[in-house]
Structure formats: structure tokens, C-alpha cells
């Protein structure tokens, strides 16, 4: 945000291309990070890390769908091998139907990251300022996640004056 003010881009931050900040912010920051923190209590961290790192497997098919990439047999073979590896991981660690549901939900995280990346590549102007785009995404994510993080930490926003310093520290951490 400071960089945008320094470069006199702060007036552009929300005047144009708001939608191009909002969509990648939701799919690239808010949804995947919130889901990942939530799933950390339900899945082993190693499995969650492996699933989240499969984002490139999802980027190629989505990019093909939006005609951002041309079909290549080697790439599709790599995507297929990665998908089979992901399925092997899931089958190897399923102990109940409950963990199967968590694995399915975890697969939405790299899918969301991939959708954000392809959206930026397809719909955002190639000549746009990347710092402005990144700043807009982070500001929107902070605005959306601030009430959620405070609510999840205490059960309600500013529920008591005993926790006011914790709430202010959370706000400061989010905006920094």
C-alpha cells in the first residue's frame, strides 16, 4: 500500500479494475487460506501440504479450457500422472469416509489457487501494474478476513475489553 502511495497509484487502487482485484483475492487468498487453516485440524499436515502443492496440476486443464495454453501431450501426461499420484495418496490414507470428505475439500484449495492464476492471466490487462494488482488483492483480502479472524478468535467481534489488545494486535498483523 505504501508503494502505491509513493508511486501516486493510490487513486487507481479502487477507481478502476476493482473486479480484477476482487476475484483473485477471493480465489487466491481468502478461500484457500481460510480453508487450509480450517482443514489443518482434520487432516495430517503432510497430506495437506502435498495436496496444496498440486496447484500446477489444476492450472493446465483450466488454462486449456480458457484457451490460454495449447494442448501438449507431454503436459497432459504430466497432469494425468500427478492426478493419479493424488488419487494414490487419497486411497493410501483413507481410513474412513470422514477423511475422504476432508481430502475432497482439501482438493478445492489448489483448484482455487489455479482458478485465480488463470483468471489473472486471461482477464487482467497484460500492461497493468502488477504491484497495484497485488496491493488491491491484499487490501480486499485483509478487509474480508479481518472480521472473520477476530470472530473466530473470540466468538464475537470485540466481545470484551479484556481482549481488546489481542484484537488490535490481530488487526495490526493483518494490515502489515
N, C-alpha and C positions, 0 to 999 in steps of 0.2 A: 504494500500500500504506500509506503514511504517512497519507493522507487517511482511509482506512478505520479505522486505529488511532485517529486523532484523533477521529473521529465515533463511536467504540465499535462499529464494524461488523465488526471483525476476527474476532469469534467467529462471525459469519454467513458469513464468506467461504467456508468449505468445509463448513459444517454442513448447509446446505440449498442446493438448486439446483446441485449440483456438475455435473450433466449439462448444465445450461444455460450453464455456463462452458466445459465441455469441448468440446462440439460447435462452437460458434462459434470457439473457439480453434483447433481443427484446420482448419476450413474457411475461416476469416477471417484467420488469421495463419500458422500453421505450414506448411500445404501450399502456399498461393500464394506466400509469400515464399521458401521454400526452392526451389520450382520456378522462380521468376523468377530467382533468383541462379544456379541451375544452367543455365537457358536462355540467360543473358547471354553465355555462351561460344559458343553455337551460332547465335544469331540477331542481326541488326543491332539496335542499341538503339532506333532509331526505330520499327521494326516491332514490337518487343516492347512499347514504350510505347503504341503505338496499340492493340494487341490488349488490353493490360491495361485501357486506358481504355474498353473496350466493356462493362464490367460492367453499366451500366444496360440494355443490350440484352438481357441474360440475366435481369435481375431481373423484368421484367414478365411473361414467359411462366411463370417459376417461381411468381410471385405469383398468376397466373391459375390455375395448377394447384392450388395450395393454397387457392384461394378467398379470397385476401387483397385482390384487386383485381377490379373488374368489367371486363368486356370493353368496349373502346372502339376504334372503327375508326381514329381518328387515331393512337392509341398503337401499335396493331398495324401501321399503315402505317409509322410511325417505326422500329419494331423490324425490320420487313422491309427497309426502306431501309438501316438500319445493318448488318443481316446481309448484304445484297448488297454493301455497301461493304467489309465484312470479307472476303467472298469475292473481290471485285475485287482487294483488296490481296494476298491469298494468290496468286491466279492471276498477278498482275503481277510478283511477286517469286519465283516458283518457278523455280529453275534445275535442280533435281534432285529425285528422290524423297526424298532425305535431308532437305532443307529443308522439304518438305511435312510430314514427320513432326514436325519441330520446331514448325511452325506449329500443327499439331493439338494437340500437347502444350501449347503456349502458350495455346490457347483454353480449356484447363481452368482457367487462373488466374482469368479473370473469372467463369467458371461457378462456381468455388469461392467467390469473394467474394459472388456473388449468392446462392448457397445459404446462406451464413452470414447475410446480411442478412434473407432471407426467414424463416429459422429463428427469428431473434430476434423478428421481427415477429409470427410465427404462434404460437410456443410459449412464449415468455418472458412472464411476467405483466406486463401494462401498468403496474402500480403498483410494479414492482420498482425498486430503486435502480440507476440507470444507472452510477454510479461503482463500485458493488460489482460489477456485471456486467463492466464494463471491467477492473477490477482482477483479478477472477478469471480472465478470459480471458488477460490479460498474464502473470499468475503461472504459469498452466498452460503457456502458450507458452514462457516462459523455462525452466521445468523440462524441457520436452520438447526444446527446442533447444540447451540448454547442452551436453549430452554430444555431440550431433551436431556443433555448431560446433567444439568442441575436437578431436574426432576428425578432422574434415575439415581442420582447420588443421595438425595434426601427424601424422596417421596413426594415432595411438593416444592415449588419454587420459593426460595427464601422462607422456609417453614418456621424458622425460629431465629432469634437474634444471636443465639449461641453459634450457629453455623454460618453467620454472615461472612466471616473471614474466609472460610472454606469456599463459599460461593464466589466471593470476589477473586480468590486465587484461581478458581476454575475459569472464571471469565477472562482473567489476565492471561492464563495459559492458552486459552483458545485463540485469543486475538494476537498473541505473539507468535 
